[in-house]
Amino acid sequence: MTRPGGEAAFLVPIVGFVALFALIPAAVLFLDAFATAGGPAGAAAILTAPENVRAVENSLVQGGVSALLAIALGYPAGVFLGRYEWPGRSALRSFLLVPFLLPSLIVVLGVIDLFGAAGILSSAIPGLSVLGSGLPAIVVANLLFNVPIVVLFTATGCASSSAALEETVATLGGAPGRAYRDVWGPPTWVGALAGGLLTFLFSALSFAPPLLLCGPGCYTVEAQVWFLDTLGLQPTAAEVLSAAIVALFLAPTAAYLAVLGRLRSNGGPRSGGPRRRLAATPIAIGLAAETAAVFAAIVALLASVLYRTLAPVGGGGVGAAWTELFSARTSARLGLSAIGAVGNTLFFAGVAAGIAIVLGIASGFAVARRPRRAGALGLLLFVPLLLSPVVLAFALAEFWRPLLGGESTVWVLVIVSQAILALPFALQSLEIPLAGLGPEEREVARTLGATSWGAFLDADLPRVRDGVLTAGLFAFALGLGEFTATYFLVTPTFATLPVLLYTLTNSRLLPVADAAAGLLLLLSLAVFAALVLGGRRVEL
């Protein structure tokens, strides 16, 4: 610690963690894929198989359509959120994070409850049933999950524009259109593009929507890898397709990171802020109406899940589905009780959040001392997301499961996968408040004889307690709803509530599935309330 740059050693735990449980297993998986496939010729034969080509096409179509529609729907609301000051703006900004923190299965169940065969809206307007299955339903699910991301990124871009420069344009006689074109419009375009690229990546690699809303004809490459390994009994083909996922989505991922870097270089949400009070102009009214529509869609999704929890399809009365969920009959059918699934869910998410906090505090010290390390660390932590949850789980299962002792230790891999997937988001929740700290208290602690690490613990960390708690709650919320990697890894003994929900939905036990969805939604909303009502602001 007395040597210059000694604080870089605190990056070793997080770098080693990601290397041991993501990079090395993935590298071994990819090398084994080409070896067992028979070299480039064998790999090419696998990749050109009709079902695998169709999976790639599905990913590109679902991702592309979802991204374009998300930008079209999210951009106006993002401008309204970022440019105008109005009562409730801060609350709505926080509320828009709810879909991002929701388990993907909740969104899928919401689409079924709204537009399915006995959907709330499709029963009243039969024409809406087209949105309850197939590609339209998948796109609707992707939009409900990702439009808020575009809104928030666009609002961030708008808030980062220069108020002084806009005033200069107005002083020189520039029209409002000129100010939009030259001053505050371009940052919103950058934000919308960042949100659109992230929407493309999330949608092209979606897992639950194709499985539950369409079937094999709509499988993305992510779902196809799962099918090849678990049901198709073609592990080599799954390995080759896993490597293809990384190669296929490397360019859009690099583009997203580049656009995100440009958005951050504009100054972020603290450099500007809303500069116009809301007035009853046609443009403002139109933007407000579109924003209200986005808000209403999210509320309708949540309300439909909660409504079906109390009024299940087929009747039975209030509470009948909940009684069936916790019944011995359901436990016997699933091989695990609902209470056991909730216990597994809370345990896995809690331990994964603890790992994220410990690694985040250690690496936060190194980043606070040298802020330029944040970019390289963020890139490293984004690699597991590039691998995708299914590929990450596949690599962990192939590499670590035999070393740890087989199926009885998969719970360790579930915790590891949840921690790795939550790390980039949790670390950012800690990095943002650390970046805003002044050095005065730290320097006083050093003057009084504290080491650099001691000064960080005594002077810096207490000032970012909310950031530490936010990081932990954020990681816990993501682990609470994580389904893709967990479903790939777990056995019935270690099934979580999202896995239980999928099993019930896939078995067409919709009333009981709605009860499980309501329980999972209530848990997720409780964590979100702790994040927001506790005075801690989550940054995306």
SULDALIN-V145324 format. One line per field, one symbol per residue. burial: b if it has 16 or more other C-alpha atoms within 10 Angstrom, else e. A space follows every 50 residues. Layout:
BEGIN
burial->???
END
This chain:
BEGIN
burial->eeeeeebbebbeebbebbbebbbebbeebbeebbeebeeeebbeebbeee bbebbbbbbbbbbbbbbbbbbebbbbbbbbbbbbbeeeeeeebbbbbbbb bbbbbbbbbbbbbbbbebbbbbeeeeeebebbbbbbbbbbbbbbbbbbbb bbbbbbbbbbbbbeebeebeeeeeeeeebeeebbbebbbbbbbbbbbbbb bbbbbbbbbbbbbbeeebbbbbbbbbbbbeeeeebbbbbbbbbbbbeebe eebebbbebbebbeebbbbeebbbeeebeeeeebeebbebbeebbeebeb bbbbbbbbbbbbbeeeeeebbbebbbeeebbeebebbbebbbbbbbbbbb bbbbbbbebbbbbbbbbbbeeebbeebbebbbbbbbbbbbbbbbbbbbbb beeeeeeebbbbbbbbbbbbbbbbbbbbbbbebbeebeeebbbebbeeeb ebbebbbebbbebbebbbbbbbbbbbbbbbbbbbbbbbbbbeebbbbbbb bbebbeeeebbbbbbbbbbbbebbbebbeebeeeebbbbe
END
